[in-house]
Each structure stands twice: as structure tokens, then as C-alpha cells.
Amino acid sequence: MLFQFAFHDGALAGKSFWATPGGALDPRESYSDAARRELLEETGISAPVGDQVHQRMTTFSTPSGECVEADERYFVVRVDDEAVDTSGQNYLETIHMKRHRWWSIDDLKATSDAVFPEELVDLMKQIILRNT
């Protein structure tokens, strides 16, 4: 499940991309605890967070133009229900996270839209191979 982020003003005006739910760590919070919290806040999904499957260091610009270096961690989460409730999103999320969508590997391969992390198709293939 990815969110489409779209920016109409500020440093990212005109940019749009799809990305996983996520966000910053709270003080003394583990990465898996942050993933669980962010997933619940942004999607309303309360589900166990599985194994960390990827880590990357990346640099990006925020909507205000601030340059941020992030240590991103990716986890497997399996759900029985694809329902998403965005009522827990904060103000900035409601402005920039325009819609959500569940993607297949074929959908990701076919899109011309920007998707982050860029290696998401390979990560999904690896997860599927591990579970067969």
C-alpha cells in the first residue's frame, strides 16, 4: 500500500510521487515501534510489524525546503483487510497525501510515476521468494 504525495506550493511545488507510510522516530522509540505507530496513524491499520527487510540512508527535501538525511527502515506488514482509515493523519499529511492504493508488482513495473523506495519491486520479489 502506497500513498500518493502531491505538492502544490513550496519547495516541492509540482512534484508528485508514491511512497510507503512512515515517519520519524519518537524519543526512545524503536524502528519497529515507530513503523507500527506510523502505520496506525496514517492508515488506521493495527497489525503486527514483521521483520525489517530493508534499510537505506537517503537525503530529501521537505515541503518547506529543508534538506533532511534519513535512516529509513522498511518492514513487512500483512493485513487481512485492505480498508484504510486516514482520520488519524496530521494536518500536513492530509494536505500532501492525496490518495492511497494497493499495488501489485506488475502495477509497480508498469507505472511511470515516481515510487519510493526506488527498489520496491526488488524488495517485494525478495519477500515473496522468502515466503515460498
N, C-alpha and C positions, 0 to 999 in steps of 0.2 A: 504494500500500500504506500503510495507516494502522495505528497501534497504538491500542488502547483503553486509556486510563488510567483507573483507578478508585482511589478513596481511601476507606479505612475508618476512619481516625483522623486526628488532627492538624488543621491549619488548613483542609484541603480535604475533611474528612470528609463523605461522602455525595455528593461530586461525581464525575462521570464524563464523559469526552469522548474523541474520536478525534483523533489528531494524527500528523503525519509523523515519521519517525525524525529525530533531530538532537541537538544538544547544544552545549556551549561550545567555544570555540577553545582549543587548547593554545598555549603561548608560541611566537611566531614562525610560527604555522600560518596558512595562507591559508584563506579561507572554503571554497573548493572542496576543499582537502585535508582540512579538518575534516568536510565532508559525506561524503567518501569513507571516512574513518576511522569516523565515527559509523555510517554505513550498514553497514560490515563488523562493527563491534562489536555493533550492535543486531539485525541481521538475518542475518549470515553471508554477505551478498551482496557479492561483489567484482566491481564493474562500473565502467566509466568514468563519471565525473560530467560531464554535459553542461553546457550554458550555464546561467548564473544567469537565472531567469525572473521573480524577484520579490524584493523587499526590503521589509521593514516594521519600524518601531520599535513595540514593544509593551511593556506592563507587565503582569506577572502575579505571583501569589503562589506560592511554593514550598510543598511539604507541611509545612515547618517554620514557615510563616507569614512568611518573609522576602519583601519586595517587591523584584522584580527588573525592571530595564529591559533589554530585549534588542533587539539589532540582528539580526533574523532574515533569513536568505538562503535562497532556495529554488532548487533545481537540478533539471534533467531527468536522470533515470537510466532507461535502457532495459535490460530484462532478458529473457533467453530462457526462463528457468526461474523459476517462482513459488515455489519452495521457500524457506522461511525457517528459519534456524537461530538460535535465541535463546541458545545456550550462551555467547556472548561478552558477554552483558549483565552489568552490575554489580549489586550487591545491591539498590539502590533500584529499578533498572529491573525486576528480577524481581518485586519486591513490587507495583509500581504498573502495570506494563504487562501487562495481563491477557490480551490476545489480539491477533492481527493479522488483517487482512482486506484483500483486493484489492477495490477499489471501481471501479465504472463511474460515469460522470457521472449516469446515471439513478438509480443507487443513492444517490448523494450528494444528489440533488434530493429523493428520496423519504424520506430519514431524518429523524426528529425528534430524533435525538441531536445533541449539540454536536460540531462539527467545526472544527478549527483548521488552517490559517488559514481564516477565515470566507469568504474569497473564492476558495476552492479550485476550485469549479466553474468560475468565470470564467477562472481561470488554466489549467485543463485545456482549456477550449474554445479559448483563445488558442494554446496549444501545438499542438493538433490543426490549427487553421487555418493556422499557420505551416508545418506539415509536409504540407500537401495541395497 
